[in-house]
Amino acid sequence: MALTDLPMFQALKSKMQWHQTRQAVLAENIANADTPDYQAREVKEFSFEDHLKRQGYGLSTHVTKVGHISGSISGSAKAKIEEVDSFEVTPSGNSVNLEEQMMKITENQMDFQAATTLYTKGLGIVRTALSRSA
């Protein structure tokens, strides 16, 4: 098993992929800022619970009695892109607010950098621990 296959690193990879998808959607919103009737879109918020459902880490309940209902966390959901209701709509029907989209891009970039830093530092810590124990 590779270091990057650890659940913590898989969760950070999923978070970074979510940020990449969001960046593409936000860029598309900005590119269509002058397109008549274009509705701004957004990516459904990333949650750790959704990540666990997608990965299927084998988290399930154990049935100890016949009457118990078994259950597990599994699934294969991807990032969901949805249209966003906007307060501001231009006369042409466009709902893209450039200032708002630029703020979202900046926020997304900062969050992506934080996840990347955590991933890099985590790998460094694990490598250091493995090199000292050998």
C-alpha positions as CSV (number, residue, x, y, z in Angstrom):
1,M,0.0,0.0,0.0
2,A,1.4,3.4,-1.0
3,L,1.5,6.3,1.4
4,T,-1.0,8.2,-0.7
5,D,-3.5,5.4,-0.4
6,L,-4.0,6.3,3.3
7,P,-7.6,7.6,4.0
8,M,-6.3,11.0,5.1
9,F,-4.5,11.5,1.8
10,Q,-7.4,10.2,-0.2
11,A,-9.7,12.7,1.6
12,L,-7.3,15.6,0.8
13,K,-7.0,14.4,-2.9
14,S,-10.8,14.5,-3.1
15,K,-10.9,18.0,-1.6
16,M,-8.3,19.2,-4.1
17,Q,-10.3,17.6,-7.0
18,W,-13.4,19.3,-5.7
19,H,-11.6,22.7,-5.8
20,Q,-10.4,22.0,-9.3
21,T,-14.0,21.3,-10.4
22,R,-15.2,24.4,-8.6
23,Q,-12.5,26.5,-10.3
24,A,-13.6,25.4,-13.7
25,V,-17.3,26.2,-12.9
26,L,-16.4,29.6,-11.6
27,A,-14.3,30.3,-14.7
28,E,-17.2,29.3,-16.9
29,N,-19.5,31.6,-15.0
30,I,-17.1,34.5,-15.6
31,A,-16.6,33.6,-19.3
32,N,-20.4,33.7,-19.7
33,A,-20.9,37.0,-17.8
34,D,-22.3,38.7,-21.0
35,T,-24.2,35.7,-22.3
36,P,-28.0,36.4,-22.3
37,D,-30.1,34.2,-20.0
38,Y,-27.0,32.5,-18.6
39,Q,-27.6,31.3,-15.0
40,A,-24.6,31.2,-12.7
41,R,-23.6,27.8,-11.5
42,E,-21.9,26.5,-8.4
43,V,-20.6,23.1,-7.2
44,K,-22.3,21.4,-4.3
45,E,-20.3,22.0,-1.1
46,F,-17.6,19.3,-0.3
47,S,-18.3,17.3,2.8
48,F,-16.2,14.6,4.5
49,E,-19.3,12.5,4.8
50,D,-19.8,12.6,1.0
51,H,-16.2,11.6,0.6
52,L,-16.6,8.5,2.8
53,K,-19.7,7.5,0.8
54,R,-17.8,7.8,-2.5
55,Q,-14.8,5.9,-1.3
56,G,-16.6,3.1,0.5
57,Y,-14.0,2.6,3.3
58,G,-15.9,-0.3,4.6
59,L,-17.6,1.6,7.3
60,S,-20.7,-0.5,8.2
61,T,-22.7,-1.5,11.1
62,H,-22.3,-5.0,12.6
63,V,-25.4,-7.1,13.0
64,T,-25.4,-8.7,16.4
65,K,-29.0,-9.8,16.6
66,V,-31.4,-11.1,13.9
67,G,-33.7,-8.1,14.3
68,H,-31.0,-5.5,13.6
69,I,-30.9,-3.8,10.3
70,S,-27.5,-3.8,8.6
71,G,-26.2,-0.7,6.9
72,S,-23.1,0.7,5.3
73,I,-21.7,3.9,3.8
74,S,-21.1,3.4,0.1
75,G,-21.8,5.1,-3.2
76,S,-20.2,6.7,-6.1
77,A,-21.3,10.3,-6.2
78,K,-19.3,13.0,-8.0
79,A,-19.2,16.7,-7.6
80,K,-22.7,18.0,-8.3
81,I,-23.0,21.2,-10.3
82,E,-26.1,23.2,-9.8
83,E,-27.6,26.5,-10.9
84,V,-27.6,29.2,-8.2
85,D,-30.5,31.6,-7.5
86,S,-29.0,35.1,-7.7
87,F,-30.4,38.3,-6.3
88,E,-29.0,40.3,-9.2
89,V,-30.2,39.6,-12.7
90,T,-29.4,41.8,-15.7
91,P,-32.0,42.9,-18.2
92,S,-30.7,40.2,-20.5
93,G,-31.5,37.5,-17.9
94,N,-27.8,36.9,-16.9
95,S,-27.3,36.2,-13.2
96,V,-23.5,36.3,-13.1
97,N,-22.1,38.9,-10.7
98,L,-18.4,39.4,-11.6
99,E,-17.4,40.7,-8.2
100,E,-19.0,37.8,-6.4
101,Q,-17.4,35.3,-8.8
102,M,-14.0,36.8,-8.4
103,M,-14.3,36.6,-4.6
104,K,-15.3,33.0,-4.9
105,I,-12.3,32.2,-7.1
106,T,-9.9,33.8,-4.6
107,E,-11.5,31.9,-1.7
108,N,-11.3,28.7,-3.7
109,Q,-7.7,29.3,-4.6
110,M,-6.8,29.9,-0.9
111,D,-8.6,26.7,0.2
112,F,-6.9,24.7,-2.5
113,Q,-3.5,25.9,-1.4
114,A,-4.4,25.0,2.2
115,A,-5.3,21.5,1.2
116,T,-2.2,21.2,-0.9
117,T,0.0,22.3,2.0
118,L,-1.7,19.8,4.4
119,Y,-1.1,17.0,1.8
120,T,2.6,17.9,1.4
121,K,3.2,18.4,5.1
122,G,1.4,15.1,5.9
123,L,3.5,13.2,3.5
124,G,6.6,14.7,5.0
125,I,5.6,13.7,8.5
126,V,4.9,10.1,7.5
127,R,8.1,9.8,5.6
128,T,10.1,11.2,8.5
129,A,8.4,8.8,10.9
130,L,9.1,5.8,8.6
131,S,12.7,6.8,8.0
132,R,13.4,7.0,11.8
133,S,11.7,3.7,12.6
134,A,13.7,1.8,10.1
